[in-house]
Amino acid sequence: MDIDTSYDEISDENLDTLVWQYRQENPSGGCAYIIGRLCSVHSLRVQRHCVVASLTRVDCYNFNNQPKLIITSQSVLVFKIESFV
């Protein structure tokens, strides 16, 4: 019995679509939940750094206009609401 340690190949665009869909359903869901969902619902094994990069790309649009946690260089926490016109 071998342990499968391989990851599935998925384009950034397709991963972003799946992450965006998940974020619409669960705006407060984090990386671990998304990885679990990709595995359980879509049978995809995706590396954590790929999911983090996708979250960064998807969240930059701030679709739900939720407060974003921003960490400055002085490690001061700032909440900011970004709106796109």
MARKE-830897 format. One record per atom (N, C-alpha, C): atom name; z, x, y. Coordinates in steps of 0.2 Angstrom, whole numbers, m for minus. Each point is the difference from the previous one (the first is absolute). Example, Ala and Ser with C-alpha at 12.3 -4.5 7.8 and 13.67 -1.06 7.14 Angstrom:
% MARKE-830897
<pt><at>N</at><c3>39</c3><c1>66</c1><c2>m28</c2></pt>
<pt><at>CA</at><c3>0</c3><c1>m4</c1><c2>6</c2></pt>
<pt><at>C</at><c3>0</c3><c1>4</c1><c2>6</c2></pt>
<pt><at>N</at><c3>m4</c3><c1>m2</c1><c2>5</c2></pt>
<pt><at>CA</at><c3>1</c3><c1>4</c1><c2>6</c2></pt>
<pt><at>C</at><c3>3</c3><c1>m4</c1><c2>5</c2></pt>
This chain:
% MARKE-830897
<pt><at>N</at><c3>0</c3><c1>4</c1><c2>m6</c2></pt>
<pt><at>CA</at><c3>0</c3><c1>m4</c1><c2>6</c2></pt>
<pt><at>C</at><c3>0</c3><c1>4</c1><c2>6</c2></pt>
<pt><at>N</at><c3>m5</c3><c1>0</c1><c2>4</c2></pt>
<pt><at>CA</at><c3>m1</c3><c1>4</c1><c2>6</c2></pt>
<pt><at>C</at><c3>2</c3><c1>m4</c1><c2>6</c2></pt>
<pt><at>N</at><c3>2</c3><c1>4</c1><c2>5</c2></pt>
<pt><at>CA</at><c3>2</c3><c1>m3</c1><c2>7</c2></pt>
<pt><at>C</at><c3>m6</c3><c1>1</c1><c2>4</c2></pt>
<pt><at>N</at><c3>m3</c3><c1>m6</c1><c2>3</c2></pt>
<pt><at>CA</at><c3>m5</c3><c1>0</c1><c2>4</c2></pt>
<pt><at>C</at><c3>2</c3><c1>2</c1><c2>7</c2></pt>
<pt><at>N</at><c3>m2</c3><c1>6</c1><c2>3</c2></pt>
<pt><at>CA</at><c3>2</c3><c1>2</c1><c2>6</c2></pt>
<pt><at>C</at><c3>m6</c3><c1>0</c1><c2>5</c2></pt>
<pt><at>N</at><c3>m5</c3><c1>m3</c1><c2>m1</c2></pt>
<pt><at>CA</at><c3>m6</c3><c1>0</c1><c2>4</c2></pt>
<pt><at>C</at><c3>1</c3><c1>m5</c1><c2>5</c2></pt>
<pt><at>N</at><c3>m4</c3><c1>0</c1><c2>5</c2></pt>
<pt><at>CA</at><c3>0</c3><c1>m5</c1><c2>6</c2></pt>
<pt><at>C</at><c3>m7</c3><c1>m3</c1><c2>0</c2></pt>
<pt><at>N</at><c3>m1</c3><c1>m6</c1><c2>2</c2></pt>
<pt><at>CA</at><c3>m6</c3><c1>m3</c1><c2>1</c2></pt>
<pt><at>C</at><c3>m3</c3><c1>2</c1><c2>6</c2></pt>
<pt><at>N</at><c3>m7</c3><c1>0</c1><c2>0</c2></pt>
<pt><at>CA</at><c3>m4</c3><c1>1</c1><c2>6</c2></pt>
<pt><at>C</at><c3>m1</c3><c1>m6</c1><c2>4</c2></pt>
<pt><at>N</at><c3>1</c3><c1>m1</c1><c2>6</c2></pt>
<pt><at>CA</at><c3>m1</c3><c1>m5</c1><c2>5</c2></pt>
<pt><at>C</at><c3>m2</c3><c1>2</c1><c2>7</c2></pt>
<pt><at>N</at><c3>m5</c3><c1>m3</c1><c2>3</c2></pt>
<pt><at>CA</at><c3>m2</c3><c1>2</c1><c2>6</c2></pt>
<pt><at>C</at><c3>5</c3><c1>m1</c1><c2>5</c2></pt>
<pt><at>N</at><c3>1</c3><c1>3</c1><c2>6</c2></pt>
<pt><at>CA</at><c3>4</c3><c1>m1</c1><c2>5</c2></pt>
<pt><at>C</at><c3>m1</c3><c1>m8</c1><c2>3</c2></pt>
<pt><at>N</at><c3>m6</c3><c1>m2</c1><c2>0</c2></pt>
<pt><at>CA</at><c3>m1</c3><c1>m6</c1><c2>3</c2></pt>
<pt><at>C</at><c3>2</c3><c1>m6</c1><c2>m5</c2></pt>
<pt><at>N</at><c3>m1</c3><c1>1</c1><c2>m6</c2></pt>
<pt><at>CA</at><c3>3</c3><c1>m5</c1><c2>m5</c2></pt>
<pt><at>C</at><c3>8</c3><c1>0</c1><c2>0</c2></pt>
<pt><at>N</at><c3>3</c3><c1>6</c1><c2>0</c2></pt>
<pt><at>CA</at><c3>7</c3><c1>1</c1><c2>0</c2></pt>
<pt><at>C</at><c3>3</c3><c1>m4</c1><c2>6</c2></pt>
<pt><at>N</at><c3>m4</c3><c1>2</c1><c2>6</c2></pt>
<pt><at>CA</at><c3>3</c3><c1>m3</c1><c2>6</c2></pt>
<pt><at>C</at><c3>m1</c3><c1>m8</c1><c2>0</c2></pt>
<pt><at>N</at><c3>m5</c3><c1>m3</c1><c2>m3</c2></pt>
<pt><at>CA</at><c3>0</c3><c1>m7</c1><c2>m1</c2></pt>
<pt><at>C</at><c3>5</c3><c1>m3</c1><c2>m4</c2></pt>
<pt><at>N</at><c3>2</c3><c1>4</c1><c2>m6</c2></pt>
<pt><at>CA</at><c3>6</c3><c1>m3</c1><c2>m4</c2></pt>
<pt><at>C</at><c3>6</c3><c1>1</c1><c2>4</c2></pt>
<pt><at>N</at><c3>1</c3><c1>5</c1><c2>3</c2></pt>
<pt><at>CA</at><c3>6</c3><c1>1</c1><c2>4</c2></pt>
<pt><at>C</at><c3>1</c3><c1>m5</c1><c2>6</c2></pt>
<pt><at>N</at><c3>m6</c3><c1>m1</c1><c2>3</c2></pt>
<pt><at>CA</at><c3>0</c3><c1>m5</c1><c2>6</c2></pt>
<pt><at>C</at><c3>2</c3><c1>m7</c1><c2>m3</c2></pt>
<pt><at>N</at><c3>m3</c3><c1>m2</c1><c2>m6</c2></pt>
<pt><at>CA</at><c3>2</c3><c1>m6</c1><c2>m3</c2></pt>
<pt><at>C</at><c3>7</c3><c1>m1</c1><c2>m2</c2></pt>
<pt><at>N</at><c3>3</c3><c1>6</c1><c2>m2</c2></pt>
<pt><at>CA</at><c3>7</c3><c1>0</c1><c2>m2</c2></pt>
<pt><at>C</at><c3>4</c3><c1>m1</c1><c2>6</c2></pt>
<pt><at>N</at><c3>m2</c3><c1>4</c1><c2>5</c2></pt>
<pt><at>CA</at><c3>4</c3><c1>0</c1><c2>7</c2></pt>
<pt><at>C</at><c3>0</c3><c1>m7</c1><c2>3</c2></pt>
<pt><at>N</at><c3>m5</c3><c1>m4</c1><c2>m1</c2></pt>
<pt><at>CA</at><c3>m1</c3><c1>m7</c1><c2>3</c2></pt>
<pt><at>C</at><c3>5</c3><c1>m4</c1><c2>m4</c2></pt>
<pt><at>N</at><c3>1</c3><c1>1</c1><c2>m7</c2></pt>
<pt><at>CA</at><c3>5</c3><c1>m4</c1><c2>m4</c2></pt>
<pt><at>C</at><c3>7</c3><c1>2</c1><c2>1</c2></pt>
<pt><at>N</at><c3>1</c3><c1>6</c1><c2>1</c2></pt>
<pt><at>CA</at><c3>7</c3><c1>3</c1><c2>0</c2></pt>
<pt><at>C</at><c3>0</c3><c1>5</c1><c2>6</c2></pt>
<pt><at>N</at><c3>1</c3><c1>m2</c1><c2>6</c2></pt>
<pt><at>CA</at><c3>m1</c3><c1>5</c1><c2>6</c2></pt>
<pt><at>C</at><c3>6</c3><c1>6</c1><c2>0</c2></pt>
<pt><at>N</at><c3>5</c3><c1>m2</c1><c2>m4</c2></pt>
<pt><at>CA</at><c3>6</c3><c1>5</c1><c2>0</c2></pt>
<pt><at>C</at><c3>0</c3><c1>4</c1><c2>m6</c2></pt>
<pt><at>N</at><c3>m5</c3><c1>m1</c1><c2>m5</c2></pt>
<pt><at>CA</at><c3>m1</c3><c1>4</c1><c2>m6</c2></pt>
<pt><at>C</at><c3>m2</c3><c1>7</c1><c2>2</c2></pt>
<pt><at>N</at><c3>3</c3><c1>5</c1><c2>m4</c2></pt>
<pt><at>CA</at><c3>m1</c3><c1>7</c1><c2>1</c2></pt>
<pt><at>C</at><c3>m4</c3><c1>3</c1><c2>m5</c2></pt>
<pt><at>N</at><c3>0</c3><c1>6</c1><c2>0</c2></pt>
<pt><at>CA</at><c3>m5</c3><c1>4</c1><c2>m4</c2></pt>
<pt><at>C</at><c3>1</c3><c1>m1</c1><c2>m8</c2></pt>
<pt><at>N</at><c3>7</c3><c1>0</c1><c2>m2</c2></pt>
<pt><at>CA</at><c3>1</c3><c1>m1</c1><c2>m7</c2></pt>
<pt><at>C</at><c3>m2</c3><c1>m7</c1><c2>m3</c2></pt>
<pt><at>N</at><c3>1</c3><c1>m5</c1><c2>5</c2></pt>
<pt><at>CA</at><c3>m2</c3><c1>m7</c1><c2>m2</c2></pt>
<pt><at>C</at><c3>m8</c3><c1>0</c1><c2>m1</c2></pt>
<pt><at>N</at><c3>m3</c3><c1>3</c1><c2>4</c2></pt>
<pt><at>CA</at><c3>m7</c3><c1>0</c1><c2>0</c2></pt>
<pt><at>C</at><c3>m3</c3><c1>4</c1><c2>m6</c2></pt>
<pt><at>N</at><c3>3</c3><c1>6</c1><c2>m2</c2></pt>
<pt><at>CA</at><c3>m2</c3><c1>3</c1><c2>m6</c2></pt>
<pt><at>C</at><c3>1</c3><c1>m4</c1><c2>m6</c2></pt>
<pt><at>N</at><c3>6</c3><c1>m3</c1><c2>0</c2></pt>
<pt><at>CA</at><c3>2</c3><c1>m5</c1><c2>m6</c2></pt>
<pt><at>C</at><c3>m5</c3><c1>m6</c1><c2>0</c2></pt>
<pt><at>N</at><c3>m2</c3><c1>m2</c1><c2>5</c2></pt>
<pt><at>CA</at><c3>m5</c3><c1>m6</c1><c2>0</c2></pt>
<pt><at>C</at><c3>m7</c3><c1>2</c1><c2>m2</c2></pt>
<pt><at>N</at><c3>m2</c3><c1>6</c1><c2>3</c2></pt>
<pt><at>CA</at><c3>m6</c3><c1>3</c1><c2>m3</c2></pt>
<pt><at>C</at><c3>0</c3><c1>1</c1><c2>m7</c2></pt>
<pt><at>N</at><c3>5</c3><c1>2</c1><c2>m3</c2></pt>
<pt><at>CA</at><c3>1</c3><c1>1</c1><c2>m7</c2></pt>
<pt><at>C</at><c3>0</c3><c1>m6</c1><c2>m4</c2></pt>
<pt><at>N</at><c3>4</c3><c1>m5</c1><c2>2</c2></pt>
<pt><at>CA</at><c3>1</c3><c1>m6</c1><c2>m4</c2></pt>
<pt><at>C</at><c3>m5</c3><c1>m5</c1><c2>1</c2></pt>
<pt><at>N</at><c3>m3</c3><c1>m1</c1><c2>6</c2></pt>
<pt><at>CA</at><c3>m5</c3><c1>m5</c1><c2>1</c2></pt>
<pt><at>C</at><c3>m7</c3><c1>2</c1><c2>m1</c2></pt>
<pt><at>N</at><c3>m1</c3><c1>7</c1><c2>2</c2></pt>
<pt><at>CA</at><c3>m7</c3><c1>2</c1><c2>0</c2></pt>
<pt><at>C</at><c3>m1</c3><c1>6</c1><c2>m5</c2></pt>
<pt><at>N</at><c3>5</c3><c1>1</c1><c2>m4</c2></pt>
<pt><at>CA</at><c3>0</c3><c1>5</c1><c2>m5</c2></pt>
<pt><at>C</at><c3>m3</c3><c1>7</c1><c2>3</c2></pt>
<pt><at>N</at><c3>2</c3><c1>2</c1><c2>6</c2></pt>
<pt><at>CA</at><c3>m2</c3><c1>6</c1><c2>3</c2></pt>
<pt><at>C</at><c3>6</c3><c1>5</c1><c2>1</c2></pt>
<pt><at>N</at><c3>m1</c3><c1>6</c1><c2>m2</c2></pt>
<pt><at>CA</at><c3>5</c3><c1>5</c1><c2>1</c2></pt>
<pt><at>C</at><c3>m2</c3><c1>4</c1><c2>6</c2></pt>
<pt><at>N</at><c3>3</c3><c1>0</c1><c2>6</c2></pt>
<pt><at>CA</at><c3>m2</c3><c1>4</c1><c2>6</c2></pt>
<pt><at>C</at><c3>5</c3><c1>4</c1><c2>2</c2></pt>
<pt><at>N</at><c3>m2</c3><c1>6</c1><c2>2</c2></pt>
<pt><at>CA</at><c3>5</c3><c1>5</c1><c2>2</c2></pt>
<pt><at>C</at><c3>4</c3><c1>m2</c1><c2>7</c2></pt>
<pt><at>N</at><c3>6</c3><c1>1</c1><c2>0</c2></pt>
<pt><at>CA</at><c3>4</c3><c1>m2</c1><c2>6</c2></pt>
<pt><at>C</at><c3>m3</c3><c1>2</c1><c2>7</c2></pt>
<pt><at>N</at><c3>m2</c3><c1>6</c1><c2>0</c2></pt>
<pt><at>CA</at><c3>m3</c3><c1>3</c1><c2>6</c2></pt>
<pt><at>C</at><c3>m6</c3><c1>m4</c1><c2>3</c2></pt>
<pt><at>N</at><c3>m4</c3><c1>m3</c1><c2>m5</c2></pt>
<pt><at>CA</at><c3>m6</c3><c1>m4</c1><c2>1</c2></pt>
<pt><at>C</at><c3>3</c3><c1>m7</c1><c2>3</c2></pt>
<pt><at>N</at><c3>5</c3><c1>m3</c1><c2>m3</c2></pt>
<pt><at>CA</at><c3>3</c3><c1>m6</c1><c2>3</c2></pt>
<pt><at>C</at><c3>3</c3><c1>1</c1><c2>7</c2></pt>
<pt><at>N</at><c3>3</c3><c1>5</c1><c2>1</c2></pt>
<pt><at>CA</at><c3>3</c3><c1>2</c1><c2>6</c2></pt>
<pt><at>C</at><c3>m5</c3><c1>0</c1><c2>5</c2></pt>
<pt><at>N</at><c3>m6</c3><c1>4</c1><c2>m1</c2></pt>
<pt><at>CA</at><c3>m5</c3><c1>0</c1><c2>4</c2></pt>
<pt><at>C</at><c3>m4</c3><c1>m6</c1><c2>2</c2></pt>
<pt><at>N</at><c3>0</c3><c1>m4</c1><c2>m5</c2></pt>
<pt><at>CA</at><c3>m3</c3><c1>m7</c1><c2>1</c2></pt>
<pt><at>C</at><c3>4</c3><c1>m4</c1><c2>4</c2></pt>
<pt><at>N</at><c3>7</c3><c1>0</c1><c2>m1</c2></pt>
<pt><at>CA</at><c3>5</c3><c1>m4</c1><c2>4</c2></pt>
<pt><at>C</at><c3>m1</c3><c1>2</c1><c2>7</c2></pt>
<pt><at>N</at><c3>m1</c3><c1>7</c1><c2>2</c2></pt>
<pt><at>CA</at><c3>m1</c3><c1>2</c1><c2>6</c2></pt>
<pt><at>C</at><c3>m6</c3><c1>m2</c1><c2>4</c2></pt>
<pt><at>N</at><c3>m5</c3><c1>0</c1><c2>m4</c2></pt>
<pt><at>CA</at><c3>m7</c3><c1>m3</c1><c2>3</c2></pt>
<pt><at>C</at><c3>1</c3><c1>m8</c1><c2>1</c2></pt>
<pt><at>N</at><c3>3</c3><c1>m3</c1><c2>m5</c2></pt>
<pt><at>CA</at><c3>0</c3><c1>m8</c1><c2>1</c2></pt>
<pt><at>C</at><c3>5</c3><c1>m2</c1><c2>5</c2></pt>
<pt><at>N</at><c3>6</c3><c1>4</c1><c2>0</c2></pt>
<pt><at>CA</at><c3>5</c3><c1>m2</c1><c2>5</c2></pt>
<pt><at>C</at><c3>m1</c3><c1>2</c1><c2>7</c2></pt>
<pt><at>N</at><c3>m5</c3><c1>4</c1><c2>1</c2></pt>
<pt><at>CA</at><c3>m2</c3><c1>2</c1><c2>7</c2></pt>
<pt><at>C</at><c3>m3</c3><c1>m6</c1><c2>4</c2></pt>
<pt><at>N</at><c3>m2</c3><c1>m5</c1><c2>m4</c2></pt>
<pt><at>CA</at><c3>m3</c3><c1>m6</c1><c2>4</c2></pt>
<pt><at>C</at><c3>6</c3><c1>m5</c1><c2>1</c2></pt>
<pt><at>N</at><c3>5</c3><c1>1</c1><c2>m3</c2></pt>
<pt><at>CA</at><c3>6</c3><c1>m4</c1><c2>1</c2></pt>
<pt><at>C</at><c3>m2</c3><c1>m8</c1><c2>0</c2></pt>
<pt><at>N</at><c3>m3</c3><c1>m2</c1><c2>m6</c2></pt>
<pt><at>CA</at><c3>m3</c3><c1>m7</c1><c2>0</c2></pt>
<pt><at>C</at><c3>5</c3><c1>m5</c1><c2>2</c2></pt>
<pt><at>N</at><c3>6</c3><c1>1</c1><c2>m2</c2></pt>
<pt><at>CA</at><c3>5</c3><c1>m6</c1><c2>1</c2></pt>
<pt><at>C</at><c3>4</c3><c1>1</c1><c2>6</c2></pt>
<pt><at>N</at><c3>m2</c3><c1>5</c1><c2>5</c2></pt>
<pt><at>CA</at><c3>3</c3><c1>1</c1><c2>6</c2></pt>
<pt><at>C</at><c3>8</c3><c1>1</c1><c2>m1</c2></pt>
<pt><at>N</at><c3>2</c3><c1>3</c1><c2>m5</c2></pt>
<pt><at>CA</at><c3>7</c3><c1>2</c1><c2>m2</c2></pt>
<pt><at>C</at><c3>2</c3><c1>6</c1><c2>4</c2></pt>
<pt><at>N</at><c3>7</c3><c1>0</c1><c2>2</c2></pt>
<pt><at>CA</at><c3>2</c3><c1>6</c1><c2>3</c2></pt>
<pt><at>C</at><c3>m1</c3><c1>6</c1><c2>m5</c2></pt>
<pt><at>N</at><c3>m2</c3><c1>6</c1><c2>3</c2></pt>
<pt><at>CA</at><c3>m2</c3><c1>5</c1><c2>m4</c2></pt>
<pt><at>C</at><c3>6</c3><c1>6</c1><c2>1</c2></pt>
<pt><at>N</at><c3>2</c3><c1>3</c1><c2>m5</c2></pt>
<pt><at>CA</at><c3>5</c3><c1>5</c1><c2>1</c2></pt>
<pt><at>C</at><c3>m4</c3><c1>7</c1><c2>1</c2></pt>
<pt><at>N</at><c3>2</c3><c1>3</c1><c2>6</c2></pt>
<pt><at>CA</at><c3>m3</c3><c1>6</c1><c2>2</c2></pt>
<pt><at>C</at><c3>5</c3><c1>5</c1><c2>1</c2></pt>
<pt><at>N</at><c3>m1</c3><c1>6</c1><c2>m4</c2></pt>
<pt><at>CA</at><c3>4</c3><c1>6</c1><c2>1</c2></pt>
<pt><at>C</at><c3>m3</c3><c1>5</c1><c2>4</c2></pt>
<pt><at>N</at><c3>4</c3><c1>1</c1><c2>6</c2></pt>
<pt><at>CA</at><c3>m3</c3><c1>5</c1><c2>4</c2></pt>
<pt><at>C</at><c3>2</c3><c1>7</c1><c2>m2</c2></pt>
<pt><at>N</at><c3>m2</c3><c1>5</c1><c2>4</c2></pt>
<pt><at>CA</at><c3>1</c3><c1>7</c1><c2>m2</c2></pt>
<pt><at>C</at><c3>8</c3><c1>2</c1><c2>1</c2></pt>
<pt><at>N</at><c3>3</c3><c1>m4</c1><c2>4</c2></pt>
<pt><at>CA</at><c3>7</c3><c1>1</c1><c2>0</c2></pt>
<pt><at>C</at><c3>4</c3><c1>m4</c1><c2>m5</c2></pt>
<pt><at>N</at><c3>m3</c3><c1>m3</c1><c2>m5</c2></pt>
<pt><at>CA</at><c3>3</c3><c1>m4</c1><c2>m5</c2></pt>
<pt><at>C</at><c3>4</c3><c1>m6</c1><c2>3</c2></pt>
<pt><at>N</at><c3>m3</c3><c1>m3</c1><c2>5</c2></pt>
<pt><at>CA</at><c3>3</c3><c1>m6</c1><c2>3</c2></pt>
<pt><at>C</at><c3>m4</c3><c1>m6</c1><c2>m2</c2></pt>
<pt><at>N</at><c3>3</c3><c1>m5</c1><c2>m2</c2></pt>
<pt><at>CA</at><c3>m3</c3><c1>m6</c1><c2>m3</c2></pt>
<pt><at>C</at><c3>m2</c3><c1>m4</c1><c2>6</c2></pt>
<pt><at>N</at><c3>m6</c3><c1>m2</c1><c2>0</c2></pt>
<pt><at>CA</at><c3>m3</c3><c1>m5</c1><c2>5</c2></pt>
<pt><at>C</at><c3>m3</c3><c1>m6</c1><c2>m3</c2></pt>
<pt><at>N</at><c3>1</c3><c1>m6</c1><c2>2</c2></pt>
<pt><at>CA</at><c3>m4</c3><c1>m5</c1><c2>m3</c2></pt>
<pt><at>C</at><c3>m5</c3><c1>m2</c1><c2>5</c2></pt>
<pt><at>N</at><c3>m6</c3><c1>m1</c1><c2>m2</c2></pt>
<pt><at>CA</at><c3>m5</c3><c1>m2</c1><c2>5</c2></pt>
<pt><at>C</at><c3>m5</c3><c1>m5</c1><c2>m3</c2></pt>
<pt><at>N</at><c3>m2</c3><c1>m5</c1><c2>4</c2></pt>
<pt><at>CA</at><c3>m4</c3><c1>m5</c1><c2>m2</c2></pt>
<pt><at>C</at><c3>m7</c3><c1>2</c1><c2>3</c2></pt>
<pt><at>N</at><c3>m5</c3><c1>1</c1><c2>m5</c2></pt>
<pt><at>CA</at><c3>m7</c3><c1>1</c1><c2>3</c2></pt>
<pt><at>C</at><c3>m4</c3><c1>m6</c1><c2>m1</c2></pt>
<pt><at>N</at><c3>m4</c3><c1>m2</c1><c2>5</c2></pt>
<pt><at>CA</at><c3>m4</c3><c1>m5</c1><c2>0</c2></pt>
<pt><at>C</at><c3>m7</c3><c1>2</c1><c2>2</c2></pt>
<pt><at>N</at><c3>m5</c3><c1>m2</c1><c2>m4</c2></pt>
<pt><at>CA</at><c3>m7</c3><c1>1</c1><c2>1</c2></pt>
<pt><at>C</at><c3>m3</c3><c1>m5</c1><c2>3</c2></pt>
<pt><at>N</at><c3>m4</c3><c1>1</c1><c2>6</c2></pt>
<pt><at>CA</at><c3>m4</c3><c1>m5</c1><c2>3</c2></pt>
<pt><at>C</at><c3>m7</c3><c1>1</c1><c2>m2</c2></pt>
